[in-house]
């Protein structure tokens, strides 16, 4: 209610429509999103700022170096409260968060940022938190950062609602552990995946990208691979199919560590147990804990 920010998303083919949006003529930050043909292993993003976004976007549209993008995200305010210094500060923070998450390949050099008074820094950090909430709603995990397994094992995990751990067991010894964070299913560092190849796997290309990126490497045991870092997946099935290297229903195969209850049963039980008071009292995207 107290946020004055505005986010507009548009495919590149409809760039002229932004000219009708008054926000696109203001100072702000913009994201150019797409896939670089020279680096198809993960999506590519360019983070920029300017005092008149639409004019800058027209320049990028005719720049051969920016041919990669097919989607535009414009981040401004509903009034004229964002200054050039604010935009430069936000550009730098967005770029550095995106670099830390390593979900996207970044084009361009790291922004220098801008010096702001302490009160303005607090305002811009609040502005940034709203951006971090909105981008995942648009299906953009540019700023999504996965907590480490160590963080998942302490009280912080319970505060953030991912204290329940899931295990995937397979006869090949490919035991894996995962937690659910912010709507994504995160396989934890040290988990195992099978090294065997099967004839059909919808996530074979994604699995290869993880191997090429060094996130999934050969283990001492030749029958399995091991995760070298926490890796986020869109669903339990995406995670289990990648681990088992075959199509799999993760809602059935992932079990709660300690109880053996299937993920699907556990999730259905949580939804069934919700009351109207629970829903009215929800904070963020956390469901209330129960036994």
Buried (B, 14 or more C-beta within 10 A) or exposed (E): EEBBBBBBBBEBEEBEEBEEBEBBBBBBBBBBBBBBEEEEBBBBBBBBBBBEBBEBBBEBBEEEEBEBBEBBBBBBBEEEBBBEBBBBBBBBBBBBBBEEBBBBBBBEEEBEBBEBEEEBBEBBEEBBEBBBBBBBEEEBBBBBBBBEBEBBEEEEBEEBBBBBBBBBEBEBEBBBBBBBBBEBBBBBBBBBBBBEEEEEBEBBEBBEBBBEBEBBEEBEEEEBBBBBBBBBBBBBBBBBBBBBBBBBBBBBBBBBBEEEBBBBEBBEEBEEEEEEEEEEEEEEEEBBEEE
